[in-house]
């Protein structure tokens, strides 16, 4: 389910759309929803990375959640390069809704510096990522 159709929608501070998807900004977390069939490599994700950097700056710790509501491919070899562009990224997670996206997320995680990044729903991912940042996401809800 897209984050705009959840109880969390009212907490979205800002949004940024690119040709490859939408980034939803919360206080400490960016939730990215890439488009169906997109191929995400360093060139494709650069506008998203720039918008994240503009929103959180170079020093404020933040987390990213990839909400895999659509099927898309990722250039695994570009993950490290993309990560280097966000030095203050402190936590990362992937929400998977099908066995195929879960398997892809587990492959992605083997190239990640974080462990236990796969989640079954947005609530679990938002709370876990926020806790890794030192807070509780439910505190942000009205």
MDTraj code that builds the backbone (N, CA, C; nanometers):
import mdtraj as md
import numpy as np

residues = "UNK UNK UNK UNK UNK UNK UNK UNK UNK UNK UNK UNK UNK UNK UNK UNK UNK UNK UNK UNK UNK UNK UNK UNK UNK UNK UNK UNK UNK UNK UNK UNK UNK UNK UNK UNK UNK UNK UNK UNK UNK UNK UNK UNK UNK UNK UNK UNK UNK UNK UNK UNK UNK UNK UNK UNK UNK UNK UNK UNK UNK UNK UNK UNK UNK UNK UNK UNK UNK UNK UNK UNK UNK UNK UNK UNK UNK UNK UNK UNK UNK UNK UNK UNK UNK UNK UNK UNK UNK UNK UNK UNK UNK UNK UNK UNK UNK UNK UNK UNK UNK UNK UNK UNK UNK UNK UNK UNK UNK UNK UNK UNK UNK UNK UNK UNK UNK UNK UNK UNK UNK UNK UNK UNK UNK UNK UNK UNK UNK UNK UNK UNK UNK UNK UNK UNK UNK UNK UNK UNK UNK UNK".split()
xyz = np.array([
    [0.0833, -0.1176, 0.0000],
    [0.0000, 0.0000, 0.0000],
    [0.0881, 0.1243, 0.0000],
    [0.0559, 0.2180, -0.0863],
    [0.1291, 0.3439, -0.0897],
    [0.1103, 0.4205, 0.0402],
    [0.2138, 0.4868, 0.0834],
    [0.2095, 0.5549, 0.2134],
    [0.1065, 0.6673, 0.2162],
    [0.0716, 0.7216, 0.1008],
    [-0.0301, 0.8270, 0.0950],
    [-0.1689, 0.7756, 0.1318],
    [-0.1870, 0.6432, 0.1319],
    [-0.3163, 0.5819, 0.1621],
    [-0.3167, 0.5164, 0.2998],
    [-0.2343, 0.5674, 0.3902],
    [-0.2245, 0.5112, 0.5241],
    [-0.2486, 0.6196, 0.6282],
    [-0.2523, 0.5777, 0.7522],
    [-0.2668, 0.6720, 0.8635],
    [-0.1458, 0.7649, 0.8751],
    [-0.0357, 0.7305, 0.8101],
    [0.0868, 0.8105, 0.8183],
    [0.0865, 0.9288, 0.7212],
    [-0.0068, 0.9319, 0.6296],
    [-0.0081, 1.0353, 0.5253],
    [-0.0098, 1.1761, 0.5822],
    [-0.0794, 1.1959, 0.6910],
    [-0.0893, 1.3306, 0.7483],
    [0.0425, 1.3791, 0.8069],
    [0.1367, 1.2879, 0.8248],
    [0.2669, 1.3239, 0.8820],
    [0.3720, 1.3533, 0.7745],
    [0.3358, 1.3398, 0.6477],
    [0.4280, 1.3698, 0.5385],
    [0.4523, 1.5202, 0.5358],
    [0.5791, 1.5590, 0.5436],
    [0.6179, 1.7001, 0.5469],
    [0.6323, 1.7568, 0.4062],
    [0.6869, 1.6746, 0.3163],
    [0.7141, 1.7186, 0.1805],
    [0.7195, 1.5968, 0.0906],
    [0.7104, 1.6184, -0.0405],
    [0.7207, 1.5109, -0.1382],
    [0.8020, 1.5590, -0.2568],
    [0.8691, 1.4652, -0.3209],
    [0.9438, 1.4975, -0.4420],
    [0.9203, 1.3859, -0.5437],
    [0.8765, 1.4232, -0.6631],
    [0.8524, 1.3264, -0.7700],
    [0.9606, 1.3367, -0.8753],
    [1.0031, 1.2221, -0.9263],
    [1.0960, 1.2151, -1.0390],
    [1.0335, 1.1235, -1.1437],
    [1.1035, 1.1032, -1.2532],
    [1.0556, 1.0116, -1.3561],
    [1.0499, 0.8673, -1.3066],
    [1.1186, 0.8384, -1.1949],
    [1.1305, 0.7011, -1.1472],
    [1.0489, 0.6709, -1.0225],
    [0.9893, 0.7738, -0.9602],
    [0.9088, 0.7483, -0.8416],
    [0.8894, 0.8714, -0.7559],
    [0.8424, 0.8483, -0.6331],
    [0.8104, 0.9559, -0.5395],
    [0.8821, 0.9312, -0.4076],
    [0.9357, 1.0397, -0.3505],
    [0.9950, 1.0346, -0.2172],
    [0.9054, 1.1156, -0.1247],
    [0.8656, 1.0534, -0.0148],
    [0.7823, 1.1174, 0.0866],
    [0.8717, 1.1461, 0.2068],
    [0.8745, 1.2725, 0.2482],
    [0.9619, 1.3118, 0.3582],
    [0.8852, 1.3254, 0.4887],
    [0.9346, 1.2563, 0.5894],
    [0.8893, 1.2712, 0.7264],
    [1.0001, 1.3439, 0.8017],
    [0.9799, 1.3675, 0.9298],
    [1.0790, 1.4412, 1.0076],
    [1.2179, 1.3794, 0.9958],
    [1.2288, 1.2495, 1.0161],
    [1.3596, 1.1818, 1.0183],
    [1.3719, 1.0688, 0.9174],
    [1.2692, 1.0465, 0.8373],
    [1.2678, 0.9313, 0.7459],
    [1.2151, 0.9740, 0.6089],
    [1.2817, 0.9263, 0.5042],
    [1.2325, 0.9417, 0.3676],
    [1.1797, 0.8053, 0.3217],
    [1.0572, 0.8032, 0.2731],
    [0.9982, 0.6802, 0.2197],
    [0.9943, 0.6948, 0.0685],
    [1.0621, 0.6023, 0.0006],
    [1.0715, 0.6074, -0.1451],
    [0.9823, 0.4994, -0.2050],
    [0.9012, 0.5380, -0.3040],
    [0.8178, 0.4441, -0.3772],
    [0.8509, 0.4589, -0.5260],
    [0.9311, 0.3645, -0.5765],
    [0.9699, 0.3696, -0.7172],
    [0.8570, 0.3165, -0.8047],
    [0.8558, 0.3607, -0.9295],
    [0.7506, 0.3241, -1.0250],
    [0.7637, 0.1799, -1.0717],
    [0.6509, 0.1251, -1.1117],
    [0.6446, -0.0090, -1.1690],
    [0.7362, -0.0174, -1.2911],
    [0.8196, -0.1210, -1.2949],
    [0.9051, -0.1477, -1.4097],
    [1.0293, -0.0620, -1.4210],
    [1.0511, 0.0292, -1.3282],
    [1.1697, 0.1165, -1.3343],
    [1.2972, 0.0348, -1.3127],
    [1.4047, 0.0806, -1.3747],
    [1.5360, 0.0246, -1.3443],
    [1.6132, 0.1337, -1.2711],
    [1.6485, 0.1071, -1.1479],
    [1.7120, 0.2061, -1.0629],
    [1.8625, 0.1827, -1.0617],
    [1.9331, 0.2739, -1.1262],
    [2.0791, 0.2742, -1.1220],
    [2.1216, 0.4108, -1.0690],
    [2.2507, 0.4366, -1.0664],
    [2.3003, 0.5608, -1.0079],
    [2.2450, 0.6837, -1.0811],
    [2.2392, 0.6790, -1.2135],
    [2.1858, 0.7927, -1.2894],
    [2.0383, 0.8163, -1.2591],
    [1.9612, 0.7095, -1.2491],
    [1.8176, 0.7222, -1.2224],
    [1.7903, 0.7747, -1.0819],
    [1.8715, 0.7340, -0.9864],
    [1.8452, 0.7698, -0.8471],
    [1.9076, 0.9042, -0.8072],
    [1.9948, 0.9604, -0.8892],
    [2.0602, 1.0872, -0.8542],
    [1.9621, 1.1997, -0.8181],
    [1.8548, 1.2232, -0.8941],
    [1.7607, 1.3286, -0.8525],
    [1.6979, 1.3010, -0.7155],
    [1.6709, 1.1755, -0.6869],
    [1.6161, 1.1381, -0.5562],
    [1.7178, 1.1647, -0.4465],
    [1.8430, 1.1265, -0.4701],
    [1.9488, 1.1502, -0.3716],
    [1.9673, 1.2995, -0.3458],
    [1.9609, 1.3793, -0.4511],
    [1.9752, 1.5247, -0.4356],
    [1.8621, 1.5823, -0.3516],
    [1.7400, 1.5362, -0.3746],
    [1.6278, 1.5880, -0.2961],
    [1.6382, 1.5455, -0.1496],
    [1.6879, 1.4254, -0.1251],
    [1.7075, 1.3788, 0.0125],
    [1.8149, 1.4620, 0.0808],
    [1.9236, 1.4849, 0.0092],
    [2.0333, 1.5653, 0.0657],
    [1.9870, 1.7084, 0.0935],
    [1.9057, 1.7627, 0.0041],
    [1.8530, 1.8983, 0.0243],
    [1.7634, 1.9022, 0.1483],
    [1.6841, 1.7987, 0.1686],
    [1.5906, 1.7960, 0.2810],
    [1.6610, 1.7753, 0.4156],
    [1.7554, 1.6805, 0.4219],
    [1.8189, 1.6452, 0.5501],
    [1.9575, 1.7058, 0.5691],
    [2.0138, 1.7646, 0.4668],
    [2.1460, 1.8244, 0.4794],
    [2.2559, 1.7202, 0.4835],
    [2.3736, 1.7614, 0.5312],
    [2.4909, 1.6723, 0.5341],
    [2.5208, 1.6126, 0.6705],
    [2.4505, 1.6593, 0.7752],
    [2.4889, 1.6173, 0.9093],
    [2.3767, 1.5536, 0.9898],
    [2.2534, 1.5907, 0.9636],
    [2.1400, 1.5395, 1.0401],
    [2.1150, 1.3918, 1.0072],
    [2.1207, 1.3027, 1.1070],
    [2.0951, 1.1606, 1.0814],
    [1.9504, 1.1378, 1.0360],
    [1.9315, 1.0488, 0.9415],
    [1.7992, 1.0164, 0.8914],
    [1.7977, 0.8729, 0.8417],
    [1.6793, 0.8229, 0.8131],
    [1.6631, 0.6884, 0.7600],
    [1.5884, 0.6906, 0.6284],
    [1.6044, 0.5839, 0.5520],
    [1.5323, 0.5663, 0.4256],
    [1.4590, 0.4329, 0.4312],
    [1.3356, 0.4350, 0.3824],
    [1.2584, 0.3120, 0.3653],
    [1.2175, 0.3035, 0.2191],
    [1.2503, 0.1918, 0.1554],
    [1.2026, 0.1639, 0.0206],
    [1.0721, 0.0864, 0.0352],
    [0.9611, 0.1512, 0.0044],
    [0.8295, 0.0882, 0.0128],
    [0.8017, 0.0240, -0.1230],
    [0.8267, -0.1054, -0.1335],
    [0.8222, -0.1748, -0.2624],
    [0.6801, -0.2141, -0.2997],
    [0.5999, -0.1126, -0.3279],
    [0.4620, -0.1373, -0.3709],
    [0.4573, -0.1769, -0.5182],
    [0.5659, -0.1513, -0.5905],
    [0.5761, -0.1855, -0.7323],
    [0.6960, -0.2764, -0.7540],
    [0.6964, -0.3421, -0.8671],
    [0.8091, -0.4262, -0.9053],
    [0.9062, -0.3424, -0.9878],
    [1.0307, -0.3402, -0.9477],
    [1.1344, -0.2665, -1.0194],
    [1.2682, -0.3333, -0.9940],
    [1.3668, -0.2990, -1.0742],
    [1.4994, -0.3582, -1.0585],
    [1.5973, -0.2529, -1.0083],
    [1.6992, -0.3014, -0.9391],
    [1.8028, -0.2134, -0.8842],
    [1.9378, -0.2631, -0.9300],
    [2.0225, -0.1707, -0.9719],
    [2.1605, -0.2053, -1.0061],
    [2.2376, -0.2212, -0.8748],
    [2.2542, -0.3442, -0.8330],
    [2.3190, -0.3751, -0.7045],
    [2.4578, -0.3116, -0.6967],
    [2.5291, -0.3088, -0.8072],
    [2.6653, -0.2556, -0.8065],
    [2.6695, -0.1057, -0.7793],
    [2.5569, -0.0362, -0.7967],
    [2.5511, 0.1081, -0.7712],
    [2.5120, 0.1423, -0.6276],
    [2.4727, 0.0418, -0.5479],
    [2.4277, 0.0691, -0.4109],
    [2.5338, 0.1399, -0.3273],
    [2.6552, 0.0921, -0.3340],
    [2.7628, 0.1516, -0.2533],
    [2.7896, 0.2963, -0.2953],
    [2.7887, 0.3219, -0.4266],
    [2.8108, 0.4581, -0.4762],
    [2.6982, 0.5509, -0.4314],
    [2.5759, 0.5026, -0.4370],
    [2.4620, 0.5837, -0.3934],
    [2.4718, 0.6112, -0.2437],
    [2.5092, 0.5111, -0.1674],
    [2.5233, 0.5259, -0.0215],
    [2.6277, 0.6320, 0.0133],
    [2.7355, 0.6386, -0.0630],
    [2.8431, 0.7351, -0.0367],
    [2.7963, 0.8793, -0.0546],
    [2.6904, 0.9003, -0.1300],
    [2.6383, 1.0357, -0.1519],
    [2.5554, 1.0856, -0.0340],
    [2.5256, 0.9952, 0.0606],
    [2.4444, 1.0304, 0.1772],
    [2.5185, 0.9918, 0.3056],
    [2.6189, 1.0696, 0.3445],
    [2.7023, 1.0311, 0.4588],
    [2.6284, 1.0247, 0.5917],
    [2.5164, 1.0942, 0.6043],
    [2.4426, 1.0955, 0.7301],
    [2.3241, 0.9982, 0.7315],
    [2.3173, 0.9102, 0.6326],
    [2.2152, 0.8053, 0.6323],
    [2.2479, 0.7076, 0.7448],
    [2.1584, 0.6984, 0.8426],
    [2.1865, 0.6207, 0.9634],
    [2.1080, 0.4904, 0.9725],
    [2.0046, 0.4733, 0.8902],
    [1.9243, 0.3509, 0.8960],
    [1.8534, 0.3317, 0.7624],
    [1.8296, 0.2053, 0.7270],
    [1.7706, 0.1732, 0.5975],
    [1.6802, 0.0524, 0.6127],
    [1.5690, 0.0527, 0.5406],
    [1.4792, -0.0619, 0.5423],
    [1.4037, -0.0761, 0.4122],
    [1.3528, -0.1964, 0.3896],
    [1.2753, -0.2273, 0.2697],
    [1.1473, -0.2961, 0.3135],
    [1.0328, -0.2452, 0.2670],
    [0.9050, -0.3105, 0.2931],
    [0.8718, -0.3950, 0.1710],
    [0.8514, -0.5247, 0.1938],
    [0.8218, -0.6187, 0.0859],
    [0.6813, -0.6748, 0.1047],
    [0.6070, -0.6840, -0.0044],
    [0.4690, -0.7310, 0.0018],
    [0.4489, -0.8664, -0.0658],
    [0.5487, -0.9125, -0.1410],
    [0.5376, -1.0421, -0.2082],
    [0.6659, -1.1209, -0.1839],
    [0.6598, -1.2503, -0.2122],
    [0.7794, -1.3338, -0.1969],
    [0.8913, -1.2875, -0.2898],
    [0.8550, -1.2446, -0.4112],
    [0.9568, -1.1998, -0.5075],
    [1.0273, -1.0741, -0.4576],
    [0.9508, -0.9756, -0.4071],
    [1.0155, -0.8529, -0.3595],
    [1.0935, -0.8784, -0.2317],
    [1.0471, -0.9738, -0.1513],
    [1.1222, -1.0093, -0.0299],
    [1.2566, -1.0726, -0.0681],
    [1.2553, -1.1597, -0.1671],
    [1.3794, -1.2222, -0.2115],
    [1.4749, -1.1160, -0.2668],
    [1.4236, -1.0218, -0.3458],
    [1.5073, -0.9132, -0.3967],
    [1.5630, -0.8288, -0.2828],
    [1.4811, -0.8025, -0.1820],
    [1.5262, -0.7243, -0.0670],
    [1.6362, -0.7968, 0.0089],
    [1.6254, -0.9270, 0.0206],
    [1.7290, -1.0040, 0.0900],
    [1.8598, -1.0029, 0.0112],
    [1.8507, -1.0054, -0.1210],
    [1.9710, -0.9936, -0.2038],
    [2.0327, -0.8555, -0.1853],
    [1.9476, -0.7511, -0.1888],
    [1.9954, -0.6143, -0.1649],
    [2.0664, -0.6037, -0.0305],
    [2.0079, -0.6650, 0.0712],
    [2.0623, -0.6520, 0.2063],
    [2.2027, -0.7100, 0.2165],
    [2.2344, -0.8065, 0.1322],
    [2.3693, -0.8635, 0.1366],
    [2.4741, -0.7637, 0.0876],
    [2.4298, -0.6580, 0.0198],
    [2.5202, -0.5534, -0.0268],
    [2.5133, -0.4291, 0.0625],
    [2.4384, -0.4381, 0.1715],
    [2.4150, -0.3252, 0.2618],
    [2.5018, -0.3360, 0.3864],
    [2.5248, -0.2222, 0.4502],
    [2.5996, -0.2240, 0.5751],
    [2.5092, -0.2532, 0.6939],
    [2.3763, -0.2481, 0.6740],
    [2.2827, -0.2756, 0.7827],
    [2.2286, -0.4161, 0.7704],
    [2.1908, -0.4724, 0.8834],
    [2.1285, -0.6046, 0.8870],
    [1.9826, -0.5881, 0.9268],
    [1.9038, -0.6923, 0.9023],
    [1.7616, -0.6911, 0.9370],
    [1.6905, -0.5701, 0.8761],
    [1.6990, -0.5595, 0.7444],
    [1.6390, -0.4438, 0.6774],
    [1.5055, -0.4767, 0.6106],
    [1.4648, -0.6033, 0.6122],
    [1.3417, -0.6438, 0.5444],
    [1.2238, -0.6407, 0.6412],
    [1.1156, -0.5758, 0.5978],
    [0.9963, -0.5634, 0.6808],
    [0.8731, -0.6046, 0.6015],
    [0.7682, -0.6452, 0.6730],
    [0.6451, -0.6910, 0.6095],
    [0.5408, -0.5817, 0.5914],
    [0.5564, -0.4696, 0.6627],
    [0.4581, -0.3619, 0.6509],
    [0.5216, -0.2287, 0.6885],
    [0.4531, -0.1212, 0.6528],
    [0.5051, 0.0136, 0.6773],
    [0.5186, 0.0452, 0.8263],
    [0.4198, 0.0040, 0.9058],
    [0.4234, 0.0354, 1.0482],
    [0.5491, -0.0227, 1.1130],
    [0.5751, -0.1497, 1.0841],
    [0.6939, -0.2169, 1.1388],
    [0.8219, -0.1470, 1.0929],
    [0.8277, -0.1099, 0.9664],
    [0.9494, -0.0469, 0.9140],
    [0.9692, 0.0926, 0.9726],
    [0.8625, 0.1723, 0.9773],
    [0.8747, 0.3079, 1.0312],
    [0.9175, 0.3063, 1.1773],
    [0.8560, 0.2187, 1.2565],
    [0.8929, 0.2111, 1.3981],
    [1.0361, 0.1633, 1.4172],
    [1.0746, 0.0598, 1.3440],
    [1.2105, 0.0049, 1.3596],
    [1.3158, 0.1059, 1.3149],
    [1.2964, 0.1684, 1.2002],
    [1.3934, 0.2662, 1.1516],
    [1.4010, 0.3847, 1.2464],
    [1.2865, 0.4305, 1.2948],
    [1.2868, 0.5426, 1.3891],
    [1.3579, 0.5039, 1.5192],
    [1.3388, 0.3823, 1.5668],
    [1.4085, 0.3358, 1.6874],
    [1.5587, 0.3300, 1.6643],
    [1.5989, 0.2900, 1.5457],
    [1.7419, 0.2883, 1.5137],
    [1.8003, 0.4293, 1.5105],
    [1.7122, 0.5271, 1.4884],
    [1.7544, 0.6670, 1.4925],
    [1.7447, 0.7241, 1.6342],
    [1.6901, 0.6449, 1.7262],
    [1.6829, 0.6859, 1.8664],
    [1.5495, 0.7404, 1.9107],
    [1.4439, 0.7206, 1.8317],
    [1.3108, 0.7710, 1.8659],
    [1.2067, 0.6646, 1.8358],
    [1.0800, 0.6987, 1.8611],
    [0.9677, 0.6108, 1.8291],
    [0.8780, 0.6831, 1.7298],
    [0.8539, 0.6237, 1.6130],
    [0.7762, 0.6903, 1.5100],
    [0.6338, 0.7211, 1.5563],
    [0.5763, 0.6356, 1.6400],
    [0.4394, 0.6598, 1.6840],
    [0.4260, 0.7895, 1.7620],
    [0.5365, 0.8419, 1.8158],
    [0.5336, 0.9706, 1.8852],
    [0.5002, 1.0834, 1.7883],
    [0.5249, 1.0638, 1.6586],
    [0.4990, 1.1682, 1.5592],
    [0.3531, 1.1707, 1.5155],
    [0.2792, 1.0617, 1.5411],
    [0.1405, 1.0552, 1.4982],
    [0.0513, 1.1341, 1.5923],
    [-0.0498, 1.1972, 1.5374],
    [-0.1441, 1.2756, 1.6194],
    [-0.2340, 1.1863, 1.6996],
])
top = md.Topology()
chain = top.add_chain()
for i, resn in enumerate(residues, 1):
    res = top.add_residue(resn, chain, resSeq=i)
    for name in ("N", "CA", "C"):
        top.add_atom(name, md.element.get_by_symbol(name[0]), res)
traj = md.Trajectory(xyz[None], top)
